[in-house]
C-alpha cells in the first residue's frame, strides 16, 4: 500500500509541538522508518546517529517499537536501545485497519533520579567507541518530565492523530483521479500551476485532467478551477488577517496586484478592499 505524507503540514505540526512543549515528535512510515520531516535531535541522539553502529541501532529500535505497538491501542511506551524514554502511536485509517504510519515522541527522560537513569543506560552502552564522559554530558542535557506531564502529552497527541487523519495529512494513494486533483490543488494552489505541470505531477493525461476539472467545478476549465481555489483562500486572508492586499495576492499565487484585483472582482463581484470592509462591518468570517 502506497501512502502519501503531506510533509509541509506534518513538519509545521511537529515543529509547533516542540516549540510549545520542548518534546520532540516525529512521523514514521508503516515500516517504522523516518520519513525525514526533520533532522533535529537532542545532542545525545545526534552523537548516537553520527556513529554507523549507533545509527543502525536507532533504526532497529524504531522498527521493533513499531512492531510491538502495531496491535495496541494508544501509545506504546518503552526505553530505547540507549535507555531513553520513547513512545509510539499507530495512525490508522480506521479502528480495525492496519496502521498507515506512526506518531512518535521521545528523546527525553522521566522524573526518576538522573544518576540512576544514567547508570542503567551506561550498562547498555558498552559498545560505544567514543568518549564516555562526553556522552554522559550529552545525556545529562536531556529534559526530565513527570508521569503526569507525559500522560497529558500523550492524550494531546492521540487527539492530534485524529486531526492528522481528518485533515488528510496522511493518506493512502489509492485515491480516485478526481480526489487526487482536488487534494493537489488544495495543497499547491499558491504555486505556479499549469496544465502540463499538474499532468506531470499527478501522472494524469492533459485531456483527462480537463475532464476532471469540469467534473470538479461544474463545467469550468482547469484554469478557472485554480482561480476559484485561489480566490477562496484570498477571501479568508482578507477577513482573518490585516496583511496588505498585495501580500494576499502573493500568498494565493497571483503576483500581479492589478491582475489579482481584476480576477477577484470578476469572481466575487466587488474589489478586495470593499470585500474586506463589508465583511468586517457585518461581522462575517469567511470559511471555505
C-alpha positions as CSV (number, residue, x, y, z in Angstrom):
1,X,0.0,0.0,0.0
2,X,1.4,3.4,-1.0
3,X,0.9,6.2,1.5
4,X,1.0,9.9,0.8
5,X,2.5,12.2,3.5
6,X,1.8,16.0,3.5
7,X,5.4,16.8,4.5
8,X,4.8,20.5,4.9
9,X,1.8,20.3,7.2
10,X,3.3,17.5,9.3
11,X,6.5,19.4,9.7
12,X,4.6,22.5,10.9
13,X,2.7,20.4,13.3
14,X,5.7,18.7,15.0
15,X,7.6,21.9,15.0
16,X,4.8,23.7,16.8
17,X,4.6,20.9,19.3
18,X,8.3,21.2,20.1
19,X,8.1,25.0,20.4
20,X,5.2,24.6,22.8
21,X,6.4,21.6,24.9
22,X,10.1,21.1,24.3
23,X,9.3,17.4,23.5
24,X,10.3,16.1,20.1
25,X,7.7,14.4,18.0
26,X,8.1,12.7,14.6
27,X,6.3,10.5,12.0
28,X,7.5,7.1,11.0
29,X,6.1,5.2,7.9
30,X,4.3,1.9,8.2
31,X,7.7,0.0,8.3
32,X,9.0,2.1,11.2
33,X,11.3,4.3,9.0
34,X,11.7,8.0,9.5
35,X,10.0,9.9,6.7
36,X,12.6,12.7,7.1
37,X,10.4,15.5,8.3
38,X,13.2,16.9,10.4
39,X,16.8,16.1,11.2
40,X,16.6,17.7,14.7
41,X,17.9,15.6,17.5
42,X,18.9,16.1,21.1
43,X,22.7,16.3,21.5
44,X,22.9,12.7,22.9
45,X,20.9,11.3,20.0
46,X,23.0,13.3,17.5
47,X,26.1,11.6,18.9
48,X,24.4,8.2,18.6
49,X,23.3,8.7,15.0
50,X,26.7,10.1,14.0
51,X,28.2,6.6,14.5
52,X,27.2,4.0,11.9
53,X,26.6,1.4,14.6
54,X,24.6,3.8,16.7
55,X,22.5,4.8,13.7
56,X,21.8,1.2,12.9
57,X,20.8,0.5,16.5
58,X,18.4,3.5,16.4
59,X,16.8,2.3,13.2
60,X,16.4,-1.3,14.5
61,X,15.0,0.0,17.8
62,X,12.3,2.1,15.9
63,X,11.3,-0.9,13.9
64,X,11.0,-3.1,17.0
65,X,8.9,-0.5,18.7
66,X,6.6,-0.2,15.7
67,X,6.2,-4.0,15.6
68,X,5.3,-4.0,19.3
69,X,2.8,-1.2,19.0
70,X,1.0,-2.3,15.8
71,X,-1.6,-4.4,17.7
72,X,-2.1,-2.0,20.5
73,X,-4.4,1.0,21.1
74,X,-3.0,4.2,22.5
75,X,0.7,4.8,23.0
76,X,3.3,2.1,23.5
77,X,5.9,3.4,25.9
78,X,9.4,2.0,26.1
79,X,13.1,2.7,26.7
80,X,15.2,2.8,23.5
81,X,18.4,0.8,23.0
82,X,20.3,3.5,24.9
83,X,17.8,3.8,27.8
84,X,16.0,6.9,26.6
85,X,12.2,7.3,27.1
86,X,10.2,7.0,23.8
87,X,6.6,6.4,22.8
88,X,4.9,5.4,19.6
89,X,1.2,5.6,18.5
90,X,-0.2,3.8,15.4
91,X,-2.1,6.1,13.0
92,X,-4.9,4.0,11.4
93,X,-7.3,4.9,8.6
94,X,-10.0,3.1,10.7
95,X,-10.2,1.5,14.1
96,X,-9.6,-2.1,12.9
97,X,-7.3,-1.4,10.0
98,X,-3.5,-1.7,9.6
99,X,-1.5,1.4,10.6
100,X,-0.6,3.8,7.8
101,X,2.1,5.4,9.9
102,X,3.2,6.0,13.5
103,X,3.3,9.2,15.6
104,X,6.3,9.0,17.9
105,X,7.8,11.2,20.6
106,X,10.7,10.9,22.9
107,X,14.4,12.0,23.4
108,X,13.6,12.7,27.0
109,X,13.8,11.2,30.5
110,X,11.3,10.6,33.2
111,X,11.5,12.1,36.7
112,X,13.4,9.3,38.4
113,X,16.8,10.3,39.7
114,X,19.0,11.3,36.7
115,X,22.1,9.4,38.0
116,X,20.1,6.2,38.3
117,X,18.8,6.6,34.8
118,X,22.4,7.2,33.5
119,X,23.6,4.1,35.4
120,X,21.0,1.9,33.7
121,X,21.8,3.4,30.3
122,X,25.6,3.1,30.8
123,X,25.1,-0.7,31.0
124,X,23.6,-0.7,27.5
125,X,26.4,1.4,26.1
126,X,29.4,-1.0,26.4
127,X,29.7,-0.9,22.6
128,X,30.2,2.8,22.5
129,X,33.7,3.5,21.0
130,X,33.9,7.2,21.8
131,X,34.5,9.3,24.9
132,X,32.0,8.1,27.5
133,X,32.3,11.3,29.6
134,X,31.4,13.4,26.6
135,X,28.4,11.1,26.0
136,X,27.4,11.4,29.7
137,X,27.4,15.2,29.5
138,X,25.1,15.0,26.5
139,X,22.9,12.6,28.4
140,X,22.5,14.9,31.3
141,X,21.2,17.6,28.9
142,X,18.0,15.6,28.4
143,X,14.9,17.3,29.9
144,X,13.0,15.3,32.5
145,X,9.2,15.1,32.7
146,X,6.9,13.9,35.3
147,X,4.5,11.0,34.7
148,X,1.6,13.4,34.8
149,X,3.2,15.6,32.1
150,X,3.9,12.7,29.8
151,X,0.3,11.3,30.3
152,X,-1.1,14.8,29.4
153,X,1.2,15.0,26.3
154,X,0.2,11.5,25.2
155,X,-3.5,12.4,25.4
156,X,-3.0,15.5,23.4
157,X,-1.1,13.6,20.7
158,X,-3.8,11.0,20.5
159,X,-6.2,13.8,19.7
160,X,-3.7,15.2,17.1
161,X,-3.5,11.7,15.4
162,X,-7.2,12.0,14.7
163,X,-6.7,15.6,13.4
164,X,-3.9,14.3,11.1
165,X,-6.3,11.8,9.6
166,X,-9.2,14.2,9.3
167,X,-7.0,16.8,7.6
168,X,-5.7,14.3,5.1
169,X,-2.0,14.8,6.2
170,X,-1.5,11.0,5.8
171,X,-3.5,9.2,3.0
172,X,-3.3,6.1,1.0
173,X,-2.6,6.9,-2.6
174,X,-5.5,4.7,-3.7
175,X,-7.5,7.8,-4.4
176,X,-9.6,8.4,-7.4
177,X,-8.1,10.7,-10.0
178,X,-10.7,13.3,-9.1
179,X,-9.7,13.2,-5.4
180,X,-6.0,13.4,-6.5
181,X,-6.7,16.6,-8.4
182,X,-8.7,18.2,-5.6
183,X,-6.1,17.3,-3.0
184,X,-3.3,18.6,-5.2
185,X,-5.0,21.9,-5.9
186,X,-5.7,22.4,-2.2
187,X,-2.1,21.9,-1.3
188,X,-0.4,23.7,-4.2
189,X,-2.8,26.5,-5.4
190,X,-0.3,29.1,-4.2
191,X,2.3,27.8,-6.6
192,X,2.8,28.5,-10.3
193,X,0.5,25.9,-11.9
194,X,-0.2,24.9,-15.5
195,X,-1.9,22.0,-17.3
196,X,1.5,20.5,-18.1
197,X,2.9,20.8,-14.6
198,X,-0.2,19.2,-12.9
199,X,-0.3,16.5,-15.5
200,X,3.3,15.6,-14.8
201,X,2.9,15.7,-11.0
202,X,-0.2,13.6,-11.0
203,X,0.7,11.3,-13.9
204,X,-2.7,12.1,-15.5
205,X,-3.1,13.0,-19.2
206,X,-3.9,16.5,-20.0
207,X,-7.2,15.7,-21.8
208,X,-8.4,13.7,-18.8
209,X,-7.3,16.5,-16.4
210,X,-9.5,18.9,-18.3
211,X,-12.4,16.5,-18.0
212,X,-11.8,16.1,-14.3
213,X,-11.6,19.8,-13.8
214,X,-15.0,20.2,-15.4
215,X,-16.5,17.5,-13.2
216,X,-15.0,19.1,-10.1
217,X,-16.0,22.6,-10.8
218,X,-19.4,22.1,-12.5
219,X,-18.2,22.6,-16.1
220,X,-15.4,25.1,-15.7
221,X,-11.8,24.9,-17.1
222,X,-8.8,23.8,-15.1
223,X,-7.6,27.4,-15.1
224,X,-10.9,28.6,-13.7
225,X,-10.8,25.9,-11.0
226,X,-7.3,27.1,-9.9
227,X,-8.5,30.7,-9.9
228,X,-11.6,29.7,-7.8
229,X,-9.4,27.9,-5.2
230,X,-7.1,31.0,-5.0
231,X,-10.0,33.4,-4.5
232,X,-11.4,31.2,-1.8
233,X,-8.1,31.4,0.0
234,X,-7.9,35.2,-0.6
235,X,-11.4,35.7,0.9
236,X,-10.2,34.0,4.1
237,X,-7.0,36.0,4.3
238,X,-8.8,39.3,3.7
239,X,-11.1,38.8,6.6
240,X,-8.9,36.9,9.0
241,X,-5.7,38.9,8.7
242,X,-4.6,42.5,8.4
243,X,-1.9,41.9,5.8
244,X,-1.8,44.2,2.7
245,X,-3.9,43.2,-0.2
246,X,-0.8,42.9,-2.4
247,X,0.5,40.3,0.1
248,X,-2.8,38.5,0.0
249,X,-2.4,38.3,-3.8
250,X,1.2,36.9,-3.5
251,X,0.2,34.3,-0.8
252,X,-2.5,32.8,-3.0
253,X,-0.2,32.6,-6.1
254,X,-1.0,35.8,-8.0
255,X,2.0,38.1,-8.1
256,X,0.4,40.9,-10.2
257,X,-1.7,43.1,-7.8
258,X,-3.7,44.6,-10.6
259,X,-4.5,41.3,-12.2
260,X,-5.5,39.9,-8.7
261,X,-7.9,42.8,-8.2
262,X,-9.4,42.2,-11.6
263,X,-9.9,38.5,-11.1
264,X,-11.2,38.9,-7.6
265,X,-13.8,41.4,-8.8
266,X,-14.9,39.1,-11.6
267,X,-15.4,36.2,-9.2
268,X,-16.7,37.9,-6.1
269,X,-18.4,40.9,-7.7
270,X,-16.5,43.6,-5.7
271,X,-12.9,44.7,-5.1
272,X,-10.8,43.0,-2.5
273,X,-10.7,46.2,-0.4
274,X,-14.5,46.6,-0.4
275,X,-15.0,42.9,0.3
276,X,-12.7,43.2,3.4
277,X,-14.6,46.3,4.6
278,X,-18.0,44.9,4.1
279,X,-17.2,41.5,5.7
280,X,-15.8,43.1,8.8
281,X,-18.6,45.6,9.1
282,X,-21.1,42.8,9.0
283,X,-19.0,40.7,11.5
284,X,-18.7,38.0,8.9
285,X,-15.8,35.4,8.9
286,X,-15.5,33.6,5.7
287,X,-14.7,29.9,5.6
288,X,-14.4,27.7,2.6
